[in-house]
Amino acid sequence: MRVEGGTTLLVEGRAEVRVQGRAEVFGCPIESVTVSEGKILPIYVVEDSEVEIEGNYIAVKGSTIPESWNRLVEAIEREEYAKIMLFGDTDSGKSSLATFLANKLSGRKWIIDLDIGQSDIAHPCAMGIGFTEGGIISISEVQMIDGYFVGTISPTGREARCLRGVASIFAKVEDLAKDGDRIIIDTTGWTKGKRARDYKLAKVEIIKPDLIVCFEKVPYYLKSYNTFEVESFVLKKRSREVRSSIRSRLYAKWLENAKLKRFEAGKIEFENTTLFKGEKIEFLEGVLDAKVIFAEKGSDFLNVCVEKEVEVGGELIKALLEIYEVKDICIFSPDQLNGLMLGLYGREGRYLGFGLLRGLDVENRSIEVFTSVEGEVGRIEFGEVKLNDDLREVVVRVP
């Protein structure tokens, strides 16, 4: 079909688009593009063109890119801002603006993705670092150079661990970036309430951005910082189910060509867990309604691995805490940990990707991991969720 210049085609995935003429997405010229399920892509036809679309779309006159976004680009170039932090609610357009800035700003760009719920550069449950010189229609096209495994999809209740991740990410970026590089920081959509406020302010103190870009009105607690207001760009709000489905597809992509690998405690560092960090002990017989396979005690913890999942009442836990003189007890079965997400790091400390726990050998103090990660692994971080057969997250108690 013939499309007049100055028209935006809002294409809903899943769809295929081919263009003969001039068209762009978030400032990136395109000739053909695939729109994935659950997304709507704004294709701006710059001049009269022939466009073929397989899928649903609507045409609107003019550009759907807010004018404030163009003014933002001008301000960043004029003031030579280096670190630009994006602030806004879930589905406000932060990732779209990050893509637009990556295409429109001059020079080299580093994209820092801190959104552990809908991570584009890393995978969900992790933060990612990527590099681009532009020419992208989504920051998901940017390859992960390094990252930080958090092990959960929400920062709520895990603020300290997430802030450690932010500090780690920016320590690495300082080593990677050169003078004149731009650093574009995409953040989570958790913005409301005291805990969210404290979490955001802590991130600001770590990052020390030159400019904070706020969608709609600047919140009162950011008034003392250098800010810039932009309009939201939301074509369609995504439901919780759609967001979960997108995460499942991302997990599947990161697990392509995965295979089982064995890692032994002592040879590989296991972190964010007390597993295999205590002395093996004989657990009291008859206390639990299940066969005890393995028990270990540390200075402040007790781990008990049982043959099958067992329910343990609060009174029994309280009694065990006193008997063994510990502060924390974890009673678990191998099946309960099957599918647990694990973050894999290289010997030099670079984040490589994730895997799923598929086997627990307590006698040899080793684990089997289903992963597509290649290269030598030096450290494994235990997460706090496991993936079921549909690659959906399930919260699990981890030793």
C-alpha positions as CSV (number, residue, x, y, z in Angstrom):
1,M,0.0,0.0,0.0
2,R,1.0,3.6,-0.6
3,V,1.5,5.6,2.6
4,E,1.8,9.3,2.7
5,G,4.9,10.9,4.2
6,G,4.4,12.3,7.7
7,T,2.2,9.3,8.8
8,T,2.8,7.0,11.8
9,L,1.8,3.4,11.5
10,L,1.1,1.8,14.9
11,V,1.8,-1.8,14.3
12,E,0.8,-4.4,16.9
13,G,2.7,-7.7,17.2
14,R,3.0,-10.2,16.1
15,A,3.6,-8.6,12.7
16,E,6.0,-8.2,9.8
17,V,6.6,-4.9,8.1
18,R,8.5,-4.1,4.9
19,V,9.1,-0.6,3.5
20,Q,10.2,0.7,0.1
21,G,11.0,4.3,0.8
22,R,12.0,6.1,4.0
23,A,10.7,5.1,7.4
24,E,12.0,5.0,11.0
25,V,11.4,3.7,14.5
26,F,12.5,5.9,17.4
27,G,14.9,7.7,15.0
28,C,16.3,4.4,13.5
29,P,15.9,4.0,9.7
30,I,14.2,0.7,8.7
31,E,13.5,-1.3,5.6
32,S,11.9,-4.3,7.4
33,V,11.1,-5.1,11.0
34,T,9.4,-7.8,13.0
35,V,7.1,-6.7,15.8
36,S,7.1,-9.2,18.6
37,E,3.9,-10.3,20.4
38,G,2.8,-8.0,23.2
39,K,4.4,-4.9,21.7
40,I,3.2,-2.0,19.5
41,L,5.8,-0.3,17.3
42,P,5.5,3.3,16.0
43,I,6.8,3.3,12.4
44,Y,7.1,6.9,11.2
45,V,7.0,7.2,7.4
46,V,9.2,10.1,6.5
47,E,8.3,10.4,2.8
48,D,5.7,8.8,0.5
49,S,6.6,5.0,0.6
50,E,5.3,1.6,-0.3
51,V,4.6,-0.4,2.9
52,E,3.6,-4.0,3.3
53,I,2.2,-5.1,6.7
54,E,1.3,-8.6,7.8
55,G,-0.6,-8.0,11.1
56,N,-2.8,-5.4,12.8
57,Y,-2.1,-1.7,12.6
58,I,-3.6,1.8,12.6
59,A,-2.4,4.9,10.8
60,V,-2.3,8.3,12.4
61,K,-1.2,11.7,10.9
62,G,2.1,13.1,12.1
63,S,4.7,11.7,14.5
64,T,3.8,10.1,17.8
65,I,7.2,11.0,19.3
66,P,6.6,13.7,21.9
67,E,8.2,17.0,21.0
68,S,9.7,17.1,24.6
69,W,11.9,14.2,23.6
70,N,13.5,16.2,20.8
71,R,14.0,19.1,23.2
72,L,15.7,16.7,25.6
73,V,18.1,15.6,22.9
74,E,19.0,19.3,22.2
75,A,19.5,20.0,25.9
76,I,21.8,17.0,26.4
77,E,23.9,17.9,23.4
78,R,24.0,21.6,24.3
79,E,25.0,21.0,28.0
80,E,27.1,18.0,27.2
81,Y,25.5,15.8,29.9
82,A,27.2,12.4,30.2
83,K,25.0,10.5,32.7
84,I,21.2,10.6,32.0
85,M,18.9,8.7,34.4
86,L,15.3,7.9,33.3
87,F,12.6,8.1,36.0
88,G,9.0,7.0,35.6
89,D,6.3,4.6,36.4
90,T,5.9,1.1,34.9
91,D,4.9,1.4,31.2
92,S,5.6,5.1,31.0
93,G,8.0,4.8,28.1
94,K,11.5,4.7,29.7
95,S,12.8,1.9,27.4
96,S,11.4,3.7,24.3
97,L,13.1,6.9,25.3
98,A,16.3,5.1,26.0
99,T,16.1,3.7,22.4
100,F,15.3,7.2,21.0
101,L,18.3,8.7,22.9
102,A,20.6,5.9,21.7
103,N,19.7,6.8,18.1
104,K,19.6,10.6,18.3
105,L,22.5,11.5,20.6
106,S,26.0,11.8,19.0
107,G,28.9,9.7,20.0
108,R,29.2,6.4,21.8
109,K,26.4,5.3,24.2
110,W,26.3,3.0,27.1
111,I,22.9,1.6,28.1
112,I,22.5,0.6,31.7
113,D,19.4,-1.4,32.3
114,L,18.5,-1.6,36.0
115,D,14.9,-2.8,35.5
116,I,15.1,-6.3,36.9
117,G,11.4,-7.0,36.2
118,Q,11.5,-6.3,32.5
119,S,15.2,-6.3,31.7
120,D,16.0,-5.7,28.0
121,I,19.8,-6.0,27.9
122,A,20.2,-8.7,30.5
123,H,17.4,-11.1,31.4
124,P,14.7,-10.7,34.0
125,C,16.2,-10.9,37.6
126,A,19.4,-9.2,36.4
127,M,20.8,-5.8,35.6
128,G,22.7,-5.3,32.4
129,I,25.4,-3.1,30.7
130,G,25.4,-2.7,26.9
131,F,27.0,-0.5,24.3
132,T,25.7,1.0,21.1
133,E,26.4,3.7,18.5
134,G,22.7,3.8,17.6
135,G,20.7,2.3,14.8
136,I,18.4,0.2,17.0
137,I,14.7,-0.1,17.3
138,S,14.8,-1.4,20.9
139,I,17.4,-1.6,23.6
140,S,16.8,-5.3,23.6
141,E,19.0,-5.4,20.5
142,V,22.0,-4.2,22.5
143,Q,24.2,-7.1,23.5
144,M,25.0,-7.5,27.2
145,I,28.7,-6.8,28.0
146,D,28.4,-7.3,31.7
147,G,25.8,-7.4,34.4
148,Y,24.7,-8.2,37.9
149,F,22.5,-11.1,39.0
150,V,19.8,-10.1,41.6
151,G,17.7,-13.3,41.5
152,T,14.3,-11.7,41.8
153,I,12.0,-9.7,39.6
154,S,11.1,-7.0,42.1
155,P,13.4,-4.7,44.3
156,T,10.7,-4.6,47.0
157,G,12.2,-6.1,50.1
158,R,15.5,-6.6,48.3
159,E,16.6,-3.0,48.2
160,A,20.0,-3.6,49.8
161,R,20.9,-6.3,47.3
162,C,19.7,-4.2,44.3
163,L,21.7,-1.2,45.5
164,R,24.8,-3.4,45.7
165,G,24.1,-4.3,42.1
166,V,23.8,-0.6,41.1
167,A,27.2,0.1,42.8
168,S,28.8,-2.9,41.1
169,I,27.4,-1.9,37.7
170,F,28.7,1.6,37.9
171,A,32.1,0.6,39.2
172,K,32.3,-1.5,36.0
173,V,31.0,1.3,33.7
174,E,33.6,3.7,35.0
175,D,36.3,1.3,33.8
176,L,34.5,0.8,30.4
177,A,33.4,4.3,29.4
178,K,35.7,6.9,27.8
179,D,35.6,10.7,28.0
180,G,32.7,12.0,25.9
181,D,30.6,8.8,26.1
182,R,27.0,9.0,27.1
183,I,25.6,6.8,29.8
184,I,21.8,6.2,29.6
185,I,20.3,4.6,32.6
186,D,16.9,2.9,32.5
187,T,15.4,2.1,35.9
188,T,12.5,0.2,37.5
189,G,8.9,1.6,37.6
190,W,8.8,1.4,41.4
191,T,8.3,5.1,42.2
192,K,5.6,5.5,44.8
193,G,5.7,5.2,48.6
194,K,8.4,5.8,51.2
195,R,10.4,2.7,50.4
196,A,10.4,3.5,46.7
197,R,11.4,7.0,47.4
198,D,14.3,6.0,49.7
199,Y,15.4,3.4,47.1
200,K,15.4,5.9,44.2
201,L,17.3,8.5,46.2
202,A,19.9,5.9,47.2
203,K,20.3,5.0,43.5
204,V,20.7,8.7,42.6
205,E,23.4,9.1,45.3
206,I,25.3,6.1,43.8
207,I,24.9,7.0,40.1
208,K,25.3,10.8,40.5
209,P,23.5,11.6,37.2
210,D,24.1,14.8,35.4
211,L,20.4,14.9,34.5
212,I,17.3,13.0,35.7
213,V,14.6,12.8,33.0
214,C,11.1,12.6,34.6
215,F,8.0,11.4,32.8
216,E,5.2,13.9,33.5
217,K,5.7,15.9,36.7
218,V,9.0,15.9,38.7
219,P,8.3,14.3,42.1
220,Y,8.9,16.5,45.1
221,Y,11.8,14.5,46.4
222,L,13.8,15.1,43.2
223,K,13.3,18.9,43.1
224,S,16.8,19.6,44.3
225,Y,18.4,17.7,41.4
226,N,18.9,18.7,37.8
227,T,15.7,17.4,36.1
228,F,14.0,17.6,32.7
229,E,10.3,16.8,32.2
230,V,9.1,14.7,29.2
231,E,5.7,13.4,28.2
232,S,5.0,9.7,28.5
233,F,4.9,7.5,25.4
234,V,2.5,4.6,26.1
235,L,0.6,3.1,23.2
236,K,-0.9,0.3,25.3
237,K,-0.5,-0.7,28.9
238,R,0.7,-4.3,29.4
239,S,-1.2,-6.5,31.8
240,R,0.6,-8.5,34.5
241,E,-0.1,-11.6,32.4
242,V,1.4,-10.1,29.3
243,R,4.5,-9.0,31.2
244,S,4.9,-12.5,32.6
245,S,4.6,-14.0,29.2
246,I,7.3,-11.6,27.8
247,R,9.6,-12.7,30.7
248,S,9.0,-16.3,29.9
249,R,10.0,-15.7,26.2
250,L,13.2,-14.0,27.4
251,Y,14.1,-16.9,29.7
252,A,13.6,-19.3,26.8
253,K,15.8,-17.2,24.6
254,W,18.6,-17.2,27.2
255,L,18.3,-21.0,27.6
256,E,18.6,-21.8,23.9
257,N,21.1,-24.7,23.3
258,A,21.5,-25.1,27.1
259,K,23.0,-28.3,28.6
260,L,23.8,-29.7,32.0
261,K,27.0,-28.8,33.7
262,R,28.3,-29.9,37.1
263,F,29.9,-27.5,39.6
264,E,31.5,-28.5,42.9
265,A,31.6,-26.3,46.0
266,G,35.2,-25.4,46.8
267,K,36.2,-25.3,43.2
268,I,33.4,-22.8,42.4
269,E,32.3,-20.1,44.8
270,F,28.6,-20.5,45.7
271,E,27.3,-17.1,47.0
272,N,24.0,-15.6,48.3
273,T,23.4,-19.0,50.0
274,T,24.7,-20.9,53.0
275,L,24.5,-24.3,51.2
276,F,27.7,-26.3,51.7
277,K,29.1,-23.7,54.0
278,G,28.6,-25.5,57.3
279,E,29.9,-28.6,59.0
280,K,28.1,-31.8,58.3
281,I,26.1,-33.0,61.4
282,E,23.8,-35.8,62.4
283,F,20.3,-34.4,62.7
284,L,18.0,-35.5,65.5
285,E,16.1,-38.6,64.3
286,G,12.3,-38.7,64.3
287,V,11.9,-34.9,64.5
288,L,10.7,-34.5,60.9
289,D,8.2,-36.6,59.0
290,A,10.7,-37.3,56.2
291,K,14.0,-38.9,55.7
292,V,16.9,-36.6,56.3
293,I,19.5,-36.8,53.5
294,F,21.9,-34.2,54.7
295,A,22.3,-31.7,57.5
296,E,24.9,-29.0,58.1
297,K,25.4,-26.4,60.7
298,G,27.2,-23.0,60.5
299,S,27.9,-20.4,63.1
300,D,24.4,-19.0,62.7
301,F,22.5,-21.3,60.4
302,L,21.2,-24.9,60.0
303,N,20.4,-26.5,56.7
304,V,18.4,-29.7,56.5
305,C,17.9,-31.5,53.2
306,V,15.0,-34.0,53.3
307,E,14.0,-36.7,50.8
308,K,10.5,-35.2,50.3
309,E,8.9,-31.9,51.0
310,V,7.6,-31.6,54.6
311,E,5.6,-29.1,56.5
312,V,7.2,-27.8,59.6
313,G,5.3,-25.8,62.3
314,G,6.5,-22.6,63.9
315,E,6.9,-24.3,67.4
316,L,9.2,-26.9,66.0
317,I,11.3,-24.3,64.2
318,K,11.5,-22.3,67.5
319,A,12.7,-25.4,69.3
320,L,15.3,-26.2,66.7
321,L,16.6,-22.7,66.8
322,E,17.2,-23.1,70.6
323,I,18.6,-26.6,70.4
324,Y,21.1,-25.9,67.7
325,E,21.8,-22.3,68.8
326,V,21.3,-20.7,65.4
327,K,19.4,-17.8,64.0
328,D,18.2,-19.3,60.7
329,I,16.9,-22.7,59.7
330,C,16.1,-23.9,56.1
331,I,14.5,-27.3,55.7
332,F,14.2,-28.2,52.0
333,S,14.0,-31.1,49.5
334,P,16.0,-31.3,46.3
335,D,12.7,-31.1,44.4
336,Q,11.8,-27.8,46.0
337,L,15.0,-26.3,44.6
338,N,14.6,-27.9,41.1
339,G,14.5,-25.0,38.6
340,L,16.1,-22.4,40.9
341,M,17.7,-19.5,39.0
342,L,21.4,-19.2,39.4
343,G,23.6,-16.4,38.1
344,L,26.9,-17.5,36.6
345,Y,30.1,-15.3,36.6
346,G,33.4,-15.8,34.9
347,R,36.7,-16.1,36.7
348,E,37.4,-12.4,36.1
349,G,34.1,-11.4,37.6
350,R,32.1,-10.7,34.4
351,Y,28.5,-11.7,34.5
352,L,27.8,-14.4,31.9
353,G,24.2,-15.3,32.2
354,F,21.9,-17.6,34.2
355,G,21.1,-21.2,34.6
356,L,18.6,-23.5,36.4
357,L,19.5,-25.8,39.2
358,R,18.7,-29.4,38.0
359,G,20.5,-31.6,40.5
360,L,21.8,-31.5,44.0
361,D,24.5,-34.0,45.1
362,V,24.9,-33.4,48.8
363,E,27.5,-36.2,49.3
364,N,29.9,-34.7,46.8
365,R,28.8,-31.1,47.6
366,S,28.0,-30.3,44.0
367,I,25.2,-29.1,41.8
368,E,24.0,-29.7,38.2
369,V,23.0,-26.6,36.3
370,F,21.1,-26.3,33.0
371,T,22.6,-23.4,31.2
372,S,23.7,-22.0,27.8
373,V,26.7,-20.2,29.4
374,E,30.0,-21.0,27.7
375,G,33.4,-20.3,29.2
376,E,34.9,-20.9,32.6
377,V,32.7,-20.2,35.6
378,G,34.3,-18.9,38.7
379,R,31.2,-17.9,40.9
380,I,27.6,-18.9,41.1
381,E,25.0,-16.7,42.8
382,F,21.8,-18.3,44.1
383,G,18.5,-16.6,43.2
384,E,15.3,-16.4,45.1
385,V,12.9,-17.7,42.5
386,K,12.7,-20.8,40.4
387,L,11.1,-21.3,37.0
388,N,8.4,-23.9,36.5
389,D,7.8,-25.9,33.3
390,D,6.1,-22.8,31.7
391,L,9.1,-20.7,32.7
392,R,7.1,-18.7,35.1
393,E,8.6,-17.5,38.4
394,V,7.8,-19.3,41.7
395,V,9.2,-17.9,45.0
396,V,11.2,-20.5,46.8
397,R,13.0,-20.7,50.2
398,V,16.7,-21.0,49.6
399,P,19.3,-22.1,52.1
